[in-house]
Amino acid sequence: MPQQHPPRSHAIHARVRSYSRAGGRLTDSQARALERYGDRYVIDVPRADAIRTVDPAFRLDPAAAFGHVGQLRPLIVEVGSGAGEVILAHAAAHPGVDYLAVEAWETAIAKLVAGAAKAGLRNLRVVPADAAQLLATALPVGCASEVWVFFPDPWRKPRHRKRRLVTAAFADSVARVLRPGGVWRLATDWADYAWQMRDVLEAASALPEGLEADCTGPYFRFPDAGARPDLGADTAEEGSLGNGFDPGSPAGVRGGWSPRYPGRVLTRFEEKGIRAGRTIRDLTAVRTGEMWVPLRREAVAL
Ligand SMILES: C[S@@+](CC[C@H](N)C(=O)[O-])C[C@H]1O[C@@H](n2cnc3c(N)ncnc32)[C@H](O)[C@@H]1O
């Protein structure tokens, strides 16, 4: 079913958006896929004011959305799934797990729906929303066993970096939705975004012994903090925005990179990064048992 959008308002310009487009011209077959299978796969979201916003009073019940109230099944949330290569492959391979894609761009949503319908998937849904808002309020606390953020929009220009999704406030929202022992997986081909992710994880995590004192009541463990320090150092180019030296560590010695997540199939975005000679970096954090406290969010959101 085609999405009904509220009229554009000034609010869409006032908010910080980590995505560059929400609407888009659909091909006939994409429009048909949404028309035909939207009811099955797309979760309707009451909006706060503008397209992709989320009414703060909205609560999404995953069990109801997947049609198995009362059953306990693992839930994996992928933020910014794009056309859905990774989540579609996983959902097909693991029918006992539920997969929730959160995506802002209509064309990507249509491709995902078409792919899910073609594969006859029953364990995948897509939420057309700004993930930063959805994870902050709408999903239940502790509902997810994994959260994936693969190749988020890099916002390369220094003046655009404030639009990046992975920030301390977003880490707080991921901590909110992950259950204890749940895993946050990230990957990027953009060096200074990788360092930003690493810094965000370090700030919210208990680090391996000897690296730094634990922060009080950390929401995450970051077991690969300091690992693989040389990754990408050989491709570093001074002054390059994409693959330059780590500003936190001029020779790239701080590391923090995990082995490539084997469950991540090669997507168009990763392929593009590899073709351009950029280093792909994965990061992984594990949710501790520390209870999520709403009041702490105010401190990180400032
Ligand atoms: C560069 S693409 C990567 C797609 C996919 N993860 C991959 O690896 O191929 C980033 C995607 O994230 C989506 N996105 C960015 N910010 C978002 C947000 N706040 N909420 C939902 N989707 C978002 C964009 O629309 C885009 O489809």
The ligand as an SDF file (V2000), in Angstrom:
LIG
                    3D

 27 29  0  0  0  0  0  0  0  0999 V2000
   24.5350    3.9710    2.2750 C   0  0  0  0  0  0  0  0  0  0  0  0
   23.0290    3.1350    2.4150 S   0  0  0  0  0  0  0  0  0  0  0  0
   23.5210    1.5170    2.9790 C   0  0  0  0  0  0  0  0  0  0  0  0
   22.4830    0.4740    2.7830 C   0  0  0  0  0  0  0  0  0  0  0  0
   22.8080   -0.9190    3.3330 C   0  0  0  0  0  0  0  0  0  0  0  0
   22.9470   -0.9180    4.7660 N   0  0  0  0  0  0  0  0  0  0  0  0
   24.0190   -1.5180    2.6710 C   0  0  0  0  0  0  0  0  0  0  0  0
   24.9990   -1.8000    3.3630 O   0  0  0  0  0  0  0  0  0  0  0  0
   23.9820   -1.7010    1.4730 O   0  0  0  0  0  0  0  0  0  0  0  0
   22.3440    3.8520    3.8730 C   0  0  0  0  0  0  0  0  0  0  0  0
   20.8360    3.6550    3.9960 C   0  0  0  0  0  0  0  0  0  0  0  0
   20.4200    4.1090    5.2700 O   0  0  0  0  0  0  0  0  0  0  0  0
   19.1930    4.7990    5.1460 C   0  0  0  0  0  0  0  0  0  0  0  0
   19.0940    5.6940    6.3080 N   0  0  0  0  0  0  0  0  0  0  0  0
   19.9360    6.6920    6.6290 C   0  0  0  0  0  0  0  0  0  0  0  0
   19.5710    7.2680    7.7850 N   0  0  0  0  0  0  0  0  0  0  0  0
   18.4540    6.6020    8.2080 C   0  0  0  0  0  0  0  0  0  0  0  0
   17.6080    6.7410    9.3310 C   0  0  0  0  0  0  0  0  0  0  0  0
   17.8290    7.6720   10.2600 N   0  0  0  0  0  0  0  0  0  0  0  0
   16.5600    5.9170    9.4570 N   0  0  0  0  0  0  0  0  0  0  0  0
   16.3150    4.9680    8.5130 C   0  0  0  0  0  0  0  0  0  0  0  0
   17.0940    4.7830    7.4170 N   0  0  0  0  0  0  0  0  0  0  0  0
   18.1450    5.5980    7.2750 C   0  0  0  0  0  0  0  0  0  0  0  0
   19.2960    5.4950    3.7990 C   0  0  0  0  0  0  0  0  0  0  0  0
   18.0260    5.8030    3.2660 O   0  0  0  0  0  0  0  0  0  0  0  0
   20.0410    4.4410    2.9710 C   0  0  0  0  0  0  0  0  0  0  0  0
   19.1470    3.5690    2.3270 O   0  0  0  0  0  0  0  0  0  0  0  0
  1  2  1  0
  2  3  1  0
  2 10  1  0
  3  4  1  0
  4  5  1  0
  5  6  1  0
  5  7  1  0
  7  8  2  0
  7  9  1  0
 10 11  1  0
 11 12  1  0
 11 26  1  0
 12 13  1  0
 13 14  1  0
 13 24  1  0
 14 15  1  0
 14 23  1  0
 15 16  2  0
 16 17  1  0
 17 18  1  0
 17 23  2  0
 18 19  1  0
 18 20  2  0
 20 21  1  0
 21 22  2  0
 22 23  1  0
 24 25  1  0
 24 26  1  0
 26 27  1  0
M  CHG  2   2   1   9  -1
M  END
$$$$
